[in-house]
């Protein structure tokens, strides 16, 4: 058996594992609601915001419909250069739970978002902390599901992956990759039982903490210099022997992270290698096998192997699309362009890593 044939069987094994993982995530899906007792003012919603004047109205409108279990909605204005403060103050006039905190200079050794989250947690009064990104839209159902899961499974952190809204071709080429990677490589329903920290994920767009445990560990302070704090916090929680769960979000929980190809490229390049345990090499291996894995199979194996490979690849993307609330047909038709964009993404991530020049919202990170 020559090298090319061995590579072909490795590529086939990889796609088979990804297919099984995506199917498991489809069959398990979002968590089921378990009835529980809710109390007034027990949840503090904490929103770090830097230059988010355009995104905040959608989020704040959705939060104003939350029930009395949400006691406060704190927005930390992280030295914004737009009208972030004005937007928050406008909505605060219609809901007494909304209040603005003006942030100061970010101390040396801290990342801006971690510093903002840390400060909000110091003044939050709730029994539970829900950290949200400003570009999210939330429903009461999502909050209830997270609280139910946190309490019934005795978790420290429950994190949802919101449904990603994509309105331009550039977003479909790159943003869709996040769920394709996550849902075909990580079996979310069982990962919380696996103690290995690398077998975990979290999404900073929606992170729901047990407040008491957060206060004891001060997660954002512990990991204050991490640019990709969500995954780092989830891994830290596992290292401490605590429990974390990540799941696909319900239909009403949505996020539009970026608005064009350039934004998505620069935003995702910051975190691309952390999808693979922080290893850029592992990331490139994924790029290689997901983009060219079919080639050694076509060159060396029989027709039934070739057909099986493409069937597994297409159905795997279909499963991921169904879990993510995305168009399966579009994700299948865009495979060549998405793979080209994936190569561009990891080229950009590698360049940033080598040159140590990564900026976001006007800051070096």
PyMOL commands that set and color helices and strands:
alter all, ss='L'
color gray80, all
select helices_A, chain A and resi 3-28+53-63+84-92+112-123+140-152+169-185+188-191+211-217+219-222+229-239+261-269+272-276+280-300+303-324+328-333+335-355
alter helices_A, ss='H'
color red, helices_A
select strands_A, chain A and resi 43-49+70-77+98-102+128-132+136-137+157-161+163-164+206-210+244-248+254-255+359-360+363-364
alter strands_A, ss='S'
color yellow, strands_A
deselect
rebuild
show_as cartoon
